[in-house]
Every structure is written in C-alpha cells, then in structure tokens.
C-alpha cells in the first residue's frame, strides 16, 4: 500500500489494523487521533493529532500526504464525510470507510449490498448529533459515493466482538448470566451476523490492498440465533440465562433485535477474501471472557 493513514487507530480493531500494517514491514503508517488514547505499538509509527470534526485539522493531516490509502474508522455523519472529501481531494489514492450493517435497518435477511444504495440515497446535511447511528452512516456513505472524486470503498460490518471490545457487549451477557441477573431479549430466535475484531482488521488490510470500490459486506461465515449464543454462554458458565421479553432499559441486551439481522458476504468472497466461521472463534472468546481472560 505504501504511505498509509489510519484515522482512529489506537483501540479495538483500529489498533489491530495498525499492528497488521506495521507487521507487513512495507508501509509507512501514520495514526491520526485526538491524542487522548495512548496506544503502544511493536514497531515505529508516525502519530498525528487530529480533530475529526474540524475541517482545518483534517486538511493539515491530508497535506502531510499524498496518501496511498486512508482508513477512516471514525466518520459518523455527512458533515464529517464532506469535510474529509474536501480535505483529501488530490491527496489520496484510495479511501476506505468503516460502515455498518445498521445502514440496512431491519428487513429480510440475508442483506446484500444493493439493499442500501448510497449512490442514490437522498443526502442531508448535519453532524453526529443530528442523526442516529444508522442514519449517520447512511448519510456518510451517500456523501462519499456521490461527491468524492477519489476511489472509495465502504466496509459494512455487523457487531464486532473481541476481548478488546471497550463497549463490552458480549461481556454484558456473560457477566449477567454469571450473576443470575435478567437479560432483556425480545426475540431469542433471531439470527445474527458477527465478526471478530481480529478479522475486521484483517479484512480492512485486505480491502486497502484491493481495487474494490463501493460498499462491501464483511462478517464471519455463518449466523447464530441469540438463543444459541446464550446456550454457549450457559455451557461455559454452568449457569442458566434469565431471558425476559420485557425488562427495564438497563437490563436490555445490546443484541436484542426483534427479527433476524444478518448479511450476505458473497461479494467479498467472490473477490477472494476467505472469512473464518463463527464456530472457529466465538466459543473460545466466550470461554476466555467467562474465565476472566478477556
């Protein structure tokens, strides 16, 4: 890839991406963040401070290029997207946006890339506080694909799980089962996609080195119902899960979807990427968290 910029690379899969790029030993890697999270890397990395919400700050980082690839893990609104488009115009060879399964909303699964078309979606102006998470990402994609003159790809991912998940969504379920406290889950039979933080980073690195453009789904092979997920947790903890259809908001599962919600990954598979299956990593992750190692 050459000269690479990672916007948001000091925690979770962003940090894993930086580690992978550094291990390659052939890229000049710059990490640009607010500077509030100090992450240690095993190899030299260039660090820059950027205010993602300030166009002038973005322009300063862009001018330090030209960049062969920019990975943007921290764009959540059309305002941020439009600022990046203006800032990096003429300074980037390829732009990779981290997006989400949430752009699809709920509908018939499996969801394919064409189920949300950012090229024709009605664009609106605004910043993070003006949209919910899913709409903010829809609008960011729409801005990039309708306005950017440089090549853009958007990685759409489901919920990311890993021992390094600072949101502790899987931890929430395991800890509540271990304590015997209720979990609000309206539809345990709903099937979902997941992806590990390690594979998210691996896929991003692969996508950055490819020539793919446009939206592309990425998730582990296979789906799992929420009931089966809870059964895995019960098996590892030796305790029953107390699932309730209706609970107080504080007890509601972060995975508490009302219907199946998973994506089709045929496009990425056809382009040559081989995903791991859920069963290759999810049971081990649950076991490690239950045993205090995650």
Steps between C-alpha positions, in 0.01 A plus 500: 500500500784741568419813696200426721291719730270349762239735646423338834765237564569483871236257622295196401518389136663831401800417715502144367505640146799719580681202654440293186621777271813545710567127499497505120812712521439671165270790590562841650215516750362816658236487772285810541280530809396757757800394704296404807571125473863395523562171323830316487608337175774245441648692207560870425192694401447866420242669720299808424227673699179572312161637590276290276223758525722792389564535127809709552650226713417241233657718231822517699517122519406460133775742397757272666432255215443414228362181651478175309220378729295668771305282743223700665359321805348807666259661253142512631321777310468668161666813636811302594492318166471818296785661693720196429407505131609861470811451713633188325412594144828474310678348800384136498513206264239286675261563790355224722198593713391283791123465479244268656222246463282772656474680165249231398263527791286192552361301211520165329839342567755424367563861403702569186686818411226609260246511782636844584610712204712795615541625143135604478411553867370848577778693666446724800734735678587467866739376764503207744235641731256543212462128421483165669790265438353318199380814322829676568685217326250499210557869451878464526498228234272709278735797526810297413348309211317795349759773550852356522710498184754258651434122527297403808405164651274460803539196725161414649535287813260359760566518875872450563597273788834449667683498833594861427141622450485816707119497479497155668186384320578129519639551850159644598330168427766281658522706818121506543471125457776451757324734746151361435357836392239531222571579137236667285477319167178544298571228242752229597435321169638792298814409303790745480834557331813578700865559420806489725716806558797303363324418174367853463859624500609223263220581258577872509863433413392275213244754375760777506724296274221407259343701220143455619277804510159561645333330796614155603362280779738327740408252774598157622356206309173380646241642735390420851166543672504695822367194680795294373737777606354494850529120506872533426527741793303265725730213406814696586368654822300202627209731580162563338424820313200696629350628175199730511306646210445829683736653755618832631718685246812434706444124465442505123739295289720697256414216261127521567371518144140424417574303183787322328766742383795371301687568180602323183878497443504356147655814350807492722525122466487525118776763510729252677465560872447193718320564827530284808185336633332610822574161654874549448521784749172580682496204747863568594429869552205422727713252696783749545269777618319265739835393644617859544746498210316741275 
